[in-house]
Amino acid sequence: MTDDEKRNDFMTREEEILEILKELTEVRSISDTDQERLAEEYIKDRLENQEYFHKVLQYRNQWMGNMLPPAGSYSIPGDYLKRGAVYGLVKGKGRKTLILTGHYDVVGVEEYGNLKDYAFSVDQLLEKISLCGKDGGFDDEVLMDAASGEWIFGRGTADMKGGLAVGIALLNEYGKRMQKEQLEGNLLFMAVPDEESYSAGMRGAVSLLNSLKDQYDLDYQCLIDLEPNFMSKGAQEVFVGSAGKCMPAVFVQGAKAHVGSCFQGLSAAGIIGEIFARTELSPEFAESFDGEVCMPPTWLQIRDRKEEYDVSVPYRAGGYFNMLSFSMTPEEVMEKLEAVSREAVSSYQNKMEQMWKRLMKKAEDSAADDSTAFNTGSEKEGCHGAFVRAEVMKYGDLLEVCRLKGKDAFEKFNTELYQMAADRIRTGEWNYPQATIEMMKAVLDYSGIASPLVLLGFAPPYYPAFHSSMLGKENAGDRWFEVLERAGEKRFGRRMRRKHYFTGISDLSYCGISRKGIDGSICGQSKTEQDKGEMEFYGLHAPLWGKLYQIDFDSIKELNIPSLLFGPLSKDIHQRTERVNRESLVKEIPEIIMEMIEQMFAK
């Protein structure tokens, strides 16, 4: 028996959870960095040193070729940071399986300011918060929670290393029970990277889950993503679904002109500003469902494309925005955005015309005579920019324009462009949205189109909307929520409220294909036809679609696991006051999940 096994053998569940949380929090696994692999290694070592896996993995020669061992690390296909999904399967004699999962990456610590050196130490950070007090900008609620001993502060304690600690400890506990008696069901734990960035971990782990299912003959009953939960109106909110997200990218080309003749040109900044005004926080783009509403679009970046100072109206501008949905497909989003873009162009040109007329009137009113009215240099200027034609085009349509110039030459150019984007993403010079905008610019340059244009596409990431009770499995999400709800009320008097969609975005989007509608169809299409069409449309208009970014919809459809977001009560995720509730972490969540296991695996 190893030293870790001996220590774990005498630890209570509560002690084990707290130890894992503290140690895992100390691992600075900031998202989309190679530091994530440190968390992967910690979790892998922790699992392999559990008594159950230590004994089972002694017989490693059983797993040859493509055979997966019951615990290990699965390399995410094509991941440029070479990260992996860590997993452990305690195998019973039956097929029913519960999955506990979460992500081991965390967001950065810039907002901690002068406390960022302590952000990964739960003990030191608590001490510093208490010492800083109100002078450090902490409000009464934060200071009360810090003094109470009921909350654990630190980056990732809530989102979501607390949940991972619960999952690892429960897997250990279930493994010990399995050694004493052959239990009926199977418990699978999995931790993935990159959820805070592009969800490369969960997108890649879909194939792992399918392989484990086939190899070990598993029947996935439910997946619990141990993400932090929050209190609202006296109840803990538990989610049976997760909102979808796409990220439309907009690239505008105007008509260049000197600022002294600005009405002769067409400002790209002016047009994208009009698009911004019609989309930013617009309820017209926000969906609602059974009393819930997803947040409207908000832009994450918008800027002109000038690389140096000059006195010209901006010729090009670009940006991208966050678009949440409950059921809206990328094609439906694009249709709305095309219409808005046409309105924006028309509105800005009408504004130019009106401003020109007012300017002319102002000049005429102040002129001594007609010969001196509105002179700029030596001649009277016109308002050409208000009348120039501006197109609205999707990225896939621009590709076709380029192919008409010579298909082989363009495909060679596009392949080299894609490789350049891949290289710059791998070196950290570009991120995915930035690479998207740069590729749109490069293809537009290649096309030779010099007239005003609004070019529309999609930047990663893409999250399909997901709802556990819309999988064609007899409202399985609602049924499992009711199990958690009854257990929470019976054991702790904890009230829970079912929510349809988590609007903070989560890995649940890759657990199954769900749609509104009792028969699983919309607009006369079968689910298979619609899913294929959704994938093809998104890929056609997403410059990075392919080796750099892809979603295996067929494998996701094969999973179709009823999934819930259920984890420890928390506050202020992604803020410097991020914290997880100790009682919920070490007692409530583990006990409620164990009750669920008992009911799920009962004969």
N, C-alpha and C positions, 0 to 999 in steps of 0.2 A: 504494500500500500504506500503511495507517495505521500509526502508531507502535506500536499494540498488535500488529498483524500482524507488523511487523518484529521486535519483541521475542520474540513467540511462535515465530517462524520459527527462532530460534537457541537456544531453550530445549530442554533435554532433557525427557522425559516426567516424570522425577522432580522437576525444578525447577518445571515447570508445576503439578504437583499440589500441591507445597508452597506455591507462591505463591497459588494459588486458595484453599487451605485457610486460610492466614493472613489474606488479604483478606476472605474470606467470613465467617470467625469474627469479624472486627472489626465486621461488620454485626449490630447488636443486634436480631435478628429474633425477639423473644419472641412466643410463640404467642398467637393471638387478640388481637393488637394491630395498629395500622396500621403499626408498624415492620416487619412482615413484607414490606411492599411494597418496602422498601429492598433486601432480599435478592433479591426478584423482579427489580428493576431491574438489580442487579449481574449476575445470571446472564444476563439478557436481553442486556445490553451485551457480556458476555463471549462469548456465542454468536455474536452478530451481527458481532463483530470477528474471528471465526475466518475464515481465508482462504476456506474452502469457502462459508460462508454470505455472506460479504461480496460474493463474486462472484455467487452465485445470486440474492441479494436485490436486486441492481442492477435486476433486471427485475420490480419490484414490480407493474407494471401487468398482469402475467399473472394476478394473484390478485384477482378482482373478486367483489363480492357475498358469497356464502357460501363461496367458495373459500379454503382455508387455505394460507398460504405455508409453506415447509418449515421455517421457524424463526420464533418470535415468542412472544407472551404471549396466553393464552386466558383471558378473564375468567370467573371462576367464577359461574355463573348465580345471581342473587339474593343474592350475598354482600354483607352490609352493610358490610364493610370494603374492598370493591372489590379483592380480591386476585385474582391470576391464576396459572395453571399455565404455566410457561415450558417450551418444548420446542424441539428441533432434530432434523430428520430428514435423514440422509445417505442419499440414494437410489441404490441400485444398479440393476442391470438385471433382477434377479429379484424374487420376491414374499416370500421368507423374511425375517423381521424379528426382531431381538432388541431388547427394550426395556430400557434402564437407567433406573432411577427412584429417587426419594427425596424427602424433605421438607426444606424450607429453614427451617422454624420451629424454635425451641428453647424449652426450659423456662426459667423465671426463675432468678435468681442469689441469692436470699435466703440460701441455705445457705453462700455464700462469706463471709458476715460482713464483717469489715473488709478482705477481699480482693476484694469484689465489683466494685470499680472496675477491677480488672485481669483480670476473668474473660473478657473478650473479646480479650485480647492474649496470644497464645501465648508470646511472649518475656518480657514483663513478669511474667506469672503464674508462669512457671517460675522466674524469679529470686526472686520473693517467697516461693515455696514453699521454695526452697533456703535462703533467709535465715531464715525462720521456724523451720524444722526441727521437732523434737519439741515445742518450746515453743509452736508454732502448732497443735499437736494432730495432726500428720501422723505416721503410723506408719512403721515401717522399710521396708515394701514400697514405699510411696509415695516416700519419700526416695531409696531405691535406684533406682527408675525415673526420678526426676527427675535424678539424678546420671549416669545411664547414657547419656543422649542418645538413647535408643531409643524414648522416649515423648513425645508432644506433648500438653500439657495445655491445657485451655480449654473454656469452655462451647460445646457443639456440635461440638467436634473429633471426638468419637466418634459422637454422636447428633444429626445425621448429616452434618455438612458435610465430613467426611473422605471419605465415600462419594460425595457430590456432586462433590467435586474430582476423584475418579477418573473418574466418568462424563463430566464436561465435558472432561477431558484426552483420554480415549479417543475421544470424538466428534471432537475436533479432529484426532487422529491418523488416524482412519478417513477423515475428510474429505480430508486431505492425500493419502492413498493413492488415494482415489477420483478425485482430479484427475489422477493420473499414469496410472491404468488403470481401466477400467470393471469394478468388482468385482461379484460376483454378488448379495450380500445387502444388506439395509438395516439401519442402526443408528439407533434412535430414543432420544433422551434426553428425560426429562421431570422437572421439579422442581415440587413442589406445596406449598401452605401448609397450616397448621392440623392437621397429623397429631397433634400433642401435645394438641390440645383435642377437636375434633369431626370431624376428617377431612373438613371441607368441601372441601378441595382435591381429594382423590382421588375423593370422591363426585361432584364436579362435573366432574372430568377424564375420567370414563368416557365422556361424550359426545364429548370431544375425541379420545380414542383410537379410538372407532368412526368418527368423521368422517375422521380421517387414514387409517384402514384402507380405507374405501370410496373416498375420493378418490384415494389413491395405489396402490390395489389391493395392500394389504399382507396377508401371511399371518403373524400373530403366532405365532412358534414358542415363545417363552419370554420372561418378564419377570423381571429381577433387581432386587429392591429392595435397594439398597446399604446396608442397615441394619448397624450394628455386629454382629460375631460375637464369640463368647467361647470360651475354651479350657475343656474339661472332660475330665478323665481322659486328658490327653495328646493330645486331638484337638480340632480346630476344629469347632464345632457349626454345621451348615447346615440350615436349615429349609425343608421343602417345603410347609408349611401354616401357618396362623395360627389360634389359638383364637378362638372367637366371644365376644362380650360383649353382655349387655343390662344395664340398670340399673333394677331394680324400684324404684318409689317407693311409699312407705307413708304414709298419712295417717290418723291415729286420732282419733276423737272419743269422749270418755268421758261422764261425768255429773258436773257440777260440784257441789262441796260445800265448806263451810267446813272447815278442818283440824280444828276442834274437833268436827266431826261427819263425819270422813273416811270412815267406813264407810258413810255414806249415799250417797256418790258413787262414781265409778269413774274411777280415774286413767288418763288417756291415756298418761302417761309409764310407768306400770306395765305396760300392755298392750304398748306398743312395746318396752319392755325385755324382755318375754317373747319377742317375735318376734325381737329381736336375739339373745337367748341361744340360740334354736333355729336360727339361720341363720349367725351369725358363726363363720367358720372350720369350719363343719360339713362333715365328709366325706360326709354324706348328699347334699349338693348337688354334690359334685365328681365329674366324669366321668373315666374312664380309658380308654386305648386303646393296645394293643400295648406295655405297659410304661411308658407315659407317663400322667401324671395332671395335670389342671389344678387350679390353686389353688382352694380353696373360697371362698365368698362372704366379703366383708369390707365393712363399712359405711363409707361416705365422709362421711356426716353423719347425725346423729340428735339431735333436740332438741325440747323442748316449744315451744309456740307462744305463750307468754305475751309480751306486749309491755311489760308493766309489772309491778312487784311487787304481789302481793296474797297473802292467806292462804287461798287456795282450792287444792284439789287440781287439777293440770293438766287442763284441759278438752280441749285438743288437743295433739297431738304429731305430728311427721313426720320423715321421713328417706329416704335412698336408699342402695342398696348395689351393689357391683360383683359381677356374676355371670358367670363364665367358663364356656365350654362347648366341647365337641368336636362334638356333634351335637344337643344339646337345643335345641328350638325355644322361642320366647317363650311359646307356649301351654303347653308342658310345664312351663316354669319357673313360669308363673302357677298352674297346677294344684297344684304343690308348695307354693307360697306361700299359696294359699288354705287348704290343709289345715293348714299350720303356723300360720296366723293364727287359725283356729278353735281349734286346740289351745292357742294362747297365751292367748286370751280365757278359755277354760275353766280353764286352769291358774291364771291370775291370780285369777279369781273363787273358785276352790277355796282358793287361798292366803288370800284375804280372809276366807273363812268360817272357816278353821282358826285364823287369827290372832285373829278375833273371839271364838271359843270359848275360846282360851287367855287372852285378855284378860278375858273374863267370869269365868273360873275364878280368875284372879289377884285380881280384885276381890272375889269371894265369899270367898276364903281370908283376905283381910285385913279383911273387914267385921266390925264389932262386932255387928251384927244385920242382918236383911234390909232394913230401911228405909234403911240407909246404903250399900247395895251399888251401886257404879258409878254415881254421880251426876255428870252433866255439866250444869251449870246446874240445871234443876229437874226434868228427866225422863230416864228411861233411854233410851239410844239403841239402834237396831237396826242390822242389817247389810244394808241395802237394796241396796248396790252389788254384792253377791255374787250377787244373783238377777235383776238387770235383764238383759233380752235385748240382746245385741249382735250386729249383722249383719256379715257380710263381703261386700263388694261390689266388683266391678271397675268401673273408670272408665267404660267404654262402657255398662254397665248403668245407671250413675247418669245418664248423658246421656239414656237412654230415659225414666227417671223424670221428668226435667225436661221432656222433650218432651210428656209426658202432661198437664202443667200448661198447655200451650199452645205448639204447635210454633213458630209464627211469632215469638212473643214471645221464646221461648228462643233461637231461631237468631239473632235480632238481638242478644240479650245475649251469646251465645257469640262472635259475630263481633267485637263491640266488645271483649270480653275478650281475644280472640286478638290484636287490633290493639294493645291496651294492652301485652300481653306482648312483642310485637314491638318496640314503641317502647322499652320498658325494657331489652330485650336490646341493642338498637342503641346506647343511651346508656351501656351498661355497668352499669346499676343492678341488673340481674338477670343471672345466667347461666342456661344451659338447665335444669339440674336445679332451681334455685331457682324459675324461672318455672313449671316443672311443678308443684311443690308449691303455689305460689300459685294456679294455675289450678284445681287439685283443691279447694283451700279455697273459692275463689269459686263454683264450681259446686255444691259441697255447701251453701254458704250459700243459693244460689238455690233449691235443691231444697226447702228448708224442713224437711229431716230434722233433728230435734233429739235423737233417741235415739242411744245408743252405736253406733259404726260403725267398721269397719276398711275403708278405701278403698284399692284397689290399682291401680297404673298403671305406666307406663314413662316414664323420662326419657331424653333423648338423652345420649350417642350409642349407636347400635346397630351392632354388628359381627357379621355372619354368620360362622360358622366356615367355613374354607376349607382344602382339601387338593388339591394339584396332581394327585395320582394318583387322584382321585375325580371327574374331570371327564368321564369317558367317552372319554379320549384315550390309551388303552393305557399307563397308568402313565407319562405324559410327565414328570411331576415327578421320579420316580425315575431315569429315563433321563438327564435333564439333570444331576441331581446326580452321577451316575456319571461324566459327562464332566468336571465340575469336580474330582471326587475323583481321577481318573486324572491330570489335568493338575497338580494340586497335589503329588501324590506324585512324579511324573516330574521336575518342574522344581525343586521346593524340598524334597522329602522331607516335605511337610506332610500329616499324617494328618487326615482329615476324618470326621465322623460325621453320618449323616443323622438328623435329628429330624423327627417328624411335624408337631408343632404348636409354634409360638412362642406362649408364653403371656403375653408382654408387650403384646399387641395391636398390630396393624399394618395398613397400607393394603392388604395382600394380601386382606383380607376383601372388597374391592370389585373383585377381578380375575376372579371367576367364581363360579358356583353349584355347590357340591359337597355331596354327601351320602354317607353310608355305604351300602354295598350294591353288589354287582357290577352289577346292572341299573339302578342309579340310582334305585331306588324304595324307599319305606318304607311299611309298613302298607297296601299295596295301592294307594297313590296314585301317579300319575305325578309326575315332578319338576315339571312345569308346574303341576299342581294343588296340589302341596305348597308350592311357592314362592309361588304366589298367595295361598294360605291363610295362610302365614307373614306375608306383607306386610300382608294385610288385618287379621289379628288384632293385630299389633303396632300398626298405625295406629289401630285402633279404641280402643285403651286407652292411647294416648300423646297427652296433651293438645296437644303442640306439633307433631304430625304435620301436614304441609301445606306451605305456603310457607316457614315457618321451618325446618323439618327434614324432609327426605324422602330416600329412596333409590330410584334408578331400577333396580329389579330386572330389568326387561326389557333394559335396555342392558347391565347387568352380565352377564346370561345370553348376550347376543350376543358379548361379549368372550371369556369362558371361556378365559383364558390360563393355561397352566401357569406357575407363579411360584415363585421361590425367594427366601429371605432370605439374601443372601451379601454380606458386606462386610468391611472391615478389622477385625483383632483389636483389642479395646478392653477397657477396665476402667472400672467405677464410673460408668456413665451416670447422669445426673440428680444426681450428687453433686459436691461441690466439687473432688474429685480425678479427675473425668472426664478420660480420656486415650485416645489412639489410638496404636497401635504403628506406628512409622515404617516399618519394613521391610515389614510387611504392607500398609501404605497405598501406598507408592510403588513396590513391586516385585511382591509376591506377587499381590495382587488384580488389578492391571492385566494381568499376564502370563497369569494363569489365565483371565481373561475373554477376552483376545485368542486364546488357544488354543481356547476354546469357540466364538468367532466363526469361526475357521478351519474347525472341524469342522462347525458348523451350516450354513455357506454353501458347503461343498464340493459340487461338482456330483454 
